[in-house]
């Protein structure tokens, strides 16, 4: 899904760890629930 595409993009751009990517995904998920 699009969320995973965002995660892959963050990994490529920022070279983040999986934990950091998961934190970003949680923030995205929270903001979408409103």
N, C-alpha and C positions, 0 to 999 in steps of 0.2 A: 504493500500500500504506500501512499504518499509519505506517511510518517517515516517509514524505513528509508525512503529515498532521501529524506532530510538527514537522517542519521548518517547515511553513506556520504552525503555531501559534507557534513561537519567533519567526518573522519578525514576526508581528503583535504579539505581546506585547512583544518586546524591540527590535524594529527592527534586528535583527542583519544583518550583511553576509552574502553567500553563503559567504564563506570561513569565517566563524564558525559558520554553520549546518552546513557540511560537517564541521567539527571535532567538533561535537556529534554528528552522525550517526556518525562514526567511533567515538566513545566508546560510543554505544549498540550499535553492531555488535560491538565488542570484548566488551562486557559480556554480550551474548546468546550468544556462542560458547562460554561456559563450560559 
